[in-house]
Amino acid sequence: MDVVIEGWLHRAARTHPGSTALDGPDGSRTYAELHAAARLGARALRARGVAPGDRVAIALAPGVAFAETFHACLQLGAVAVPVDMRLAADERALVCDGATLVVEEPLKDEGRSETSPVASAHDLDAVAAVIHTSGTTSAPRPIELTYGNFLWSALGSAVALDVRRSHRSSNGRDPRERWLCALPVSHVGGLSILVRSAIYATTAVVHERFDTELVLRALREQRITLVSLVATTLARLLDAGLERPPALRWALTGGGPVPEALIERARAAGVPVSATYGLTEACSQVTTGGPPLFCTQVRIAGAPPAGPGVGEIMVAGPTVAPGSRDADGWLRTGDLGALDEHGFLRITGRVADTIVSGGENVAPTEVEAVLEAHPDVLEAAVLGRPDPSWGEAVVAIVVPRPDSTPKEEALRAHCASYLARYKVPKQVDFTDTPLPRTRSGKLLRRALS
């Protein structure tokens, strides 16, 4: 049976009309203003031939105009398809394929009457958005996420992070959350911040792109309480001097395995970091700080083992996209990990990335984490190369820190102090060129192989 609930933007505007919904590079909006703009936008979409259920590609930079168009789609019942503005023309055409309309400019009032029908409710089984995966191991794939996926993800995240919505505090300051988004809103990690903030009636602070100085200033001066990062952007902030941001409660860091050395470095600087695991097919967060979200189940399947208790991560629950579930209801993530005795998840890498060297399985991310803990290493990538003796040889590509000149044997000795011999790179190559990454910051290992 379909479950229909009050539209979350409609509810936020009804209960918190004067609260700031969005701070962006192109201005800010209260919930009353964002709701009014979304209603006008929905009527503009209808005037341009869009009907409920149609796909609308949103080719706009992150900010107010993007948010108004996204919420206009939801008000109409159309399916939003965010487009990464940095895509080449051919890539963009693939994302926009099947869309009734491509929005490339802010929506304007088409002169329709205020009584034109606009939805104020959401069917939880209906598709809200199509998000494309980041494409670390293959071409990006479209994933249909429902209103229910987004709602359950927001509720699970709120419990994990103790999201605060109160308008009053004992010292008179507004304790409402201000979640900083410097991730692409075309990817689920960035878009989820806009959606969750609307569900919570809290504030999303949106940057057009990640800029170290702008994010650093925001964390120091703009009362940011939550921020979503990847390991590389967290490292850049720490390198730039981030220390004890005054209002920050959590720096969620994911997009791939987060080296323990980086977590320890952040905590030493007074940055409350929490390693987070998620993926597009599960509407972003699966675990935060180790345990799964309260509405999410995680188990380890018998994928080729990379160590004791390690296998493919399987996810089930109401955050998983219906089209991504196997017949048994579980999502095969393609990621490797293990659960400890407390049910906390540890990520070790990708099934497809596993190196088989001399009959032993090696998880590249484990070796990368050890290399990146060395003081002379800025970033590292590990891959397998064909070898007549080993089948695959473990090879590392290392970017040194500025003014550092690490030696191959020293790095191999460093690895040997923490890893089994078969995991130690047989060869270390050095480069001054940053390693290739996806637009969301994940290492693009296939570009190195």
C-alpha positions in Angstrom: 0.0 0.0 0.0 1.4 3.4 -0.9 2.2 5.7 2.0 1.8 9.4 1.3 3.2 12.0 3.7 3.2 15.8 3.9 5.8 17.3 1.5 8.9 18.0 3.6 9.5 21.5 2.1 5.8 22.3 2.6 6.1 21.2 6.2 9.3 23.1 6.9 7.7 26.3 5.4 4.6 25.8 7.5 6.4 25.2 10.8 9.6 27.3 10.4 8.8 29.9 7.7 11.4 32.4 8.8 14.3 30.0 9.4 17.2 30.0 6.9 16.8 27.0 4.6 19.9 27.7 2.4 23.0 29.8 2.3 24.6 29.6 -1.1 27.1 31.5 -3.3 24.1 33.1 -5.1 22.2 34.2 -1.9 20.1 32.8 0.8 16.5 31.8 1.3 14.2 31.2 4.2 11.9 28.3 4.2 8.9 30.5 3.2 11.0 31.9 0.4 12.3 28.6 -0.8 8.8 27.1 -0.7 7.3 30.0 -2.7 10.0 29.8 -5.3 9.6 26.0 -5.6 5.9 26.4 -6.2 6.5 29.0 -8.9 9.1 26.8 -10.4 6.7 23.8 -10.4 4.2 25.9 -12.4 7.0 26.9 -14.7 7.9 23.3 -15.3 4.3 22.4 -16.0 4.0 25.3 -18.5 7.1 23.9 -20.3 5.4 20.5 -20.8 6.6 18.6 -17.7 4.2 16.2 -16.1 4.4 14.3 -12.8 6.8 11.3 -13.3 8.7 13.0 -16.1 12.5 13.4 -15.7 14.0 16.9 -15.4 17.7 17.3 -15.8 19.1 20.1 -13.7 22.2 21.6 -15.2 22.8 24.3 -12.7 25.7 25.1 -10.4 25.2 24.3 -6.7 23.4 27.1 -4.9 20.0 28.8 -4.6 18.9 28.3 -8.2 19.7 24.6 -8.1 17.8 24.1 -4.8 14.8 26.0 -6.1 14.7 23.9 -9.3 15.2 20.6 -7.4 12.4 21.4 -5.0 10.2 22.6 -7.9 10.6 19.1 -9.3 9.5 17.5 -6.1 6.5 20.0 -5.8 5.3 18.9 -9.2 6.1 15.2 -8.7 8.7 15.2 -11.5 11.9 13.2 -11.1 15.0 15.4 -10.6 18.2 14.4 -12.4 21.1 16.5 -11.2 23.8 17.1 -13.8 27.5 17.6 -12.9 28.4 20.9 -14.5 32.0 19.8 -15.1 31.0 17.0 -17.4 32.1 17.1 -21.0 29.4 17.4 -23.7 29.1 13.7 -24.4 29.1 12.8 -20.7 26.3 15.4 -20.1 24.3 14.0 -23.0 24.3 10.5 -21.4 23.1 11.9 -18.0 20.3 13.9 -19.7 19.2 11.1 -21.9 15.5 10.4 -21.3 14.8 13.8 -19.7 11.7 15.7 -20.8 13.4 19.0 -20.0 17.0 20.2 -19.3 17.0 23.2 -17.0 20.1 25.4 -17.7 18.8 28.7 -16.3 16.9 29.6 -13.1 13.2 28.9 -13.5 11.0 32.0 -13.9 7.3 32.5 -13.2 5.5 31.6 -16.4 2.5 33.6 -15.5 0.4 30.7 -14.3 -2.2 31.4 -11.7 -1.5 30.7 -8.0 -4.3 28.1 -8.1 -2.5 25.9 -10.6 -2.2 22.5 -8.9 1.1 21.8 -7.1 1.7 18.8 -5.0 2.1 19.2 -1.2 2.6 15.5 -0.4 5.1 12.8 -1.3 4.4 9.2 -2.1 7.2 7.3 -0.4 7.3 4.7 -3.1 7.6 7.2 -6.0 11.0 8.0 -7.5 12.3 11.4 -6.3 15.6 11.6 -8.1 18.0 9.8 -10.4 21.6 10.0 -9.2 24.5 8.7 -11.2 27.2 6.7 -9.4 30.7 8.1 -9.2 32.2 5.6 -11.6 35.3 4.5 -9.7 35.4 1.0 -11.4 33.0 1.5 -14.4 31.0 4.1 -16.2 28.6 6.0 -14.0 25.2 4.2 -13.6 21.8 5.9 -13.0 20.2 5.0 -9.7 16.5 5.7 -9.0 16.0 6.9 -5.4 12.6 7.1 -3.9 11.1 9.6 -1.4 11.1 6.8 1.1 14.9 6.2 0.5 15.6 9.9 1.2 13.3 10.0 4.2 14.7 6.9 6.0 18.2 8.0 5.3 17.5 11.4 6.9 15.9 9.8 9.9 18.7 7.3 10.4 21.3 10.0 10.0 19.5 12.3 12.5 19.6 9.5 15.1 23.3 8.8 14.4 24.3 12.5 14.6 21.8 13.8 17.2 20.5 16.4 14.8 19.2 19.5 16.6 16.3 21.6 15.5 15.3 23.6 18.6 15.0 27.4 18.2 16.0 28.2 21.7 18.9 27.5 23.9 19.9 28.4 27.5 22.4 31.0 26.3 20.1 32.6 23.7 22.1 31.3 20.7 20.3 29.5 17.9 21.5 25.8 18.2 20.0 24.8 14.8 22.3 22.7 12.6 24.2 24.4 9.7 25.4 21.6 7.5 28.2 22.6 5.1 28.0 21.0 1.6 31.2 21.4 -0.5 30.5 18.2 -2.3 28.9 18.0 -5.8 25.1 18.2 -5.5 25.0 15.9 -8.5 26.2 13.1 -6.3 24.2 11.6 -3.5 26.5 12.8 -0.7 26.0 16.4 -1.6 22.3 16.2 -2.6 21.4 14.4 0.6 22.5 17.4 2.6 19.9 19.6 0.8 17.2 16.9 1.3 18.0 16.2 4.9 18.1 19.9 5.8 14.6 20.3 4.3 13.3 17.3 6.3 14.9 18.6 9.5 14.0 22.3 8.7 17.6 23.2 9.4 20.2 25.1 7.3 22.2 23.8 4.3 25.3 25.9 3.6 26.2 25.2 0.0 29.6 26.0 -1.8 29.8 25.8 -5.5 33.0 23.6 -5.2 35.5 22.6 -2.6 37.9 25.5 -2.0 40.2 25.0 1.0 40.3 28.6 2.1 36.5 29.1 1.7 35.7 26.0 3.7 38.3 26.8 6.3 36.8 30.3 6.7 33.3 28.9 7.0 34.3 26.4 9.6 36.0 29.1 11.6 33.5 31.9 11.2 30.1 30.8 10.0 28.9 28.5 12.9 29.1 25.3 10.8 27.9 22.4 13.0 28.2 19.6 10.4 30.4 19.1 7.3 30.8 16.3 4.8 34.3 15.7 3.5 36.4 13.0 1.8 39.8 12.0 3.0 41.7 14.2 0.6 39.7 17.4 1.5 40.1 16.7 5.2 43.8 16.4 4.7 43.9 19.7 2.8 42.1 21.5 5.6 44.4 20.1 8.2 47.4 21.1 6.1 45.9 24.6 5.9 45.7 24.9 9.7 42.2 23.7 10.6 42.1 23.4 14.4 39.3 23.3 16.9 36.5 24.8 14.7 34.3 26.5 17.3 30.8 25.2 16.4 31.6 21.9 14.6 30.0 18.8 16.1 30.9 16.3 13.3 33.1 16.2 10.3 31.7 13.2 8.4 34.5 11.8 6.2 33.9 9.1 3.6 34.0 8.5 -0.1 36.3 5.5 0.4 38.4 4.1 3.3 39.7 6.8 5.6 43.3 6.2 6.9 43.5 5.7 10.7 46.5 8.1 10.7 44.3 10.8 9.2 41.6 10.3 11.8 44.1 10.5 14.6 45.7 13.6 13.1 42.2 15.3 12.9 41.3 14.4 16.4 44.7 15.7 17.7 43.8 19.0 16.0 40.4 19.1 17.8 38.4 18.2 14.7 35.5 15.8 15.7 35.9 13.5 12.7 33.7 10.5 12.1 34.5 8.0 9.4 31.4 7.3 7.3 30.6 4.6 4.8 27.9 5.0 2.2 27.0 4.6 -1.5 24.5 5.9 -4.1 22.5 2.8 -4.1 21.8 3.2 -0.3 21.0 6.9 -0.6 24.3 7.9 1.0 25.0 6.9 4.6 25.2 3.3 5.6 27.4 3.6 8.7 28.6 6.5 10.7 31.4 6.1 13.2 31.2 2.3 12.7 27.7 1.1 13.4 25.0 1.0 10.7 22.2 3.5 10.8 19.3 2.3 13.0 17.2 1.4 9.9 19.9 -0.3 8.0 21.2 -3.9 8.1 24.8 -4.8 7.2 26.3 -8.3 6.8 29.4 -9.7 5.2 29.1 -12.2 2.4 31.6 -14.8 1.4 33.5 -12.8 -1.3 37.1 -13.7 -1.9 38.7 -13.0 1.5 41.4 -10.4 1.9 41.9 -11.3 5.6 40.1 -12.8 8.6 36.4 -12.1 8.6 36.7 -9.9 5.4 34.1 -10.3 2.6 31.7 -8.4 0.4 29.6 -5.8 2.3 25.9 -6.5 1.9 23.2 -3.8 2.9 19.5 -4.1 3.3 16.8 -1.7 4.6 14.5 1.1 3.5 17.4 3.3 2.3 18.4 0.9 -0.5 17.1 1.8 -4.0 14.5 -0.7 -5.0 16.2 -1.4 -8.3 19.5 -2.1 -6.7 18.3 -5.0 -4.5 18.8 -8.6 -5.3 15.8 -11.0 -5.2 16.6 -11.6 -1.5 16.3 -7.9 -0.7 20.1 -7.3 -0.2 22.4 -4.9 -2.0 25.7 -6.4 -3.1 27.9 -3.3 -2.7 31.1 -4.5 -4.3 33.0 -3.2 -1.3 35.1 -5.3 1.1 34.9 -5.0 4.8 34.5 -6.8 8.2 32.3 -6.5 11.2 33.9 -6.5 14.7 32.4 -8.0 17.8 30.3 -4.8 18.4 28.9 -4.8 14.9 31.1 -1.9 13.7 32.0 -2.0 10.1 35.6 -1.6 8.8 36.1 -0.9 5.1 39.1 -2.6 3.5 38.6 -1.9 -0.2 36.8 -3.0 -3.4 36.2 -6.6 -4.5 37.2 -5.6 -8.0 40.5 -4.0 -6.7 41.7 -7.1 -4.8 45.3 -8.0 -5.9 46.1 -11.7 -6.0 49.9 -11.9 -5.5 51.5 -15.4 -5.1 48.1 -16.9 -4.2 47.5 -14.3 -1.5 44.8 -11.6 -1.6 45.9 -8.0 -1.0 43.5 -5.1 -0.4 45.1 -2.0 -2.0 43.5 0.4 0.5 45.2 -1.3 3.4 48.6 -0.8 1.9 47.7 2.8 0.8 46.7 3.7 4.4 50.1 2.5 5.7 52.0 4.4 3.0 50.0 7.6 3.7 50.8 7.3 7.4 54.5 8.0 6.5 55.4 11.6 7.1 56.9 12.1 3.6 53.9 10.8 1.7 51.1 13.1 0.6 49.0 10.4 -1.2 49.4 6.9 -2.5 47.8 4.4 -4.9 48.4 0.7 -4.9 47.6 -1.7 -7.8 48.5 -5.0 -9.2 50.6 -5.4 -12.3 51.1 -8.6 -14.2 54.1 -10.5 -13.1 55.5 -13.9 -14.3 56.5 -15.0 -10.8 53.7 -13.6 -8.6 50.8 -13.5 -11.0 50.2 -9.9 -9.9 52.9 -7.8 -8.2 51.9 -5.2 -5.6 53.0 -1.8 -7.0 52.7 1.6 -5.3 52.5 5.0 -6.8 53.4 7.7 -4.3 53.1 11.5 -4.4 55.6 12.9 -1.9 54.8 15.8 0.4 56.3 19.2 -0.7 60.1 19.4 0.0 60.2 15.7 0.8 62.3 13.1 -1.1 61.2 9.6 0.3 63.3 6.7 -0.8 61.8 3.5 -2.2 63.6 1.1 0.2 62.6 3.3 3.2 58.9 3.2 2.2 59.1 -0.6 1.7 60.7 -1.0 5.1 58.0 1.2 6.6 55.3 -1.1 5.0 57.1 -4.2 6.3 56.8 -2.9 9.9 53.0 -3.0 9.6 52.1 -5.5 6.9 52.6 -9.1 6.0 55.5 -9.6 3.6 53.2 -10.4 0.6 51.5 -7.1 1.0 54.6 -5.0 0.9 55.0 -3.3 -2.6 57.5 -4.9 -4.8 58.0 -1.6 -6.5 57.4 2.1 -5.6 57.0 4.7 -8.3 57.1 8.4 -7.5 55.2 11.2 -9.2 54.6 14.9 -8.6 51.3 14.8 -10.4 48.2 14.5 -8.1 46.5 11.1 -8.3 43.4 10.9 -10.5 40.2 11.1 -8.6 36.5 11.3 -9.3 34.6 14.5 -8.9 33.6 13.4 -5.4 37.2 12.8 -4.4 37.5 9.0 -4.7 40.7 7.5 -6.1 40.2 6.6 -9.8 42.4 3.4 -9.6 41.4 2.2 -13.1 43.0 5.3 -14.6 46.3 4.1 -13.2 46.2 0.5 -14.3 
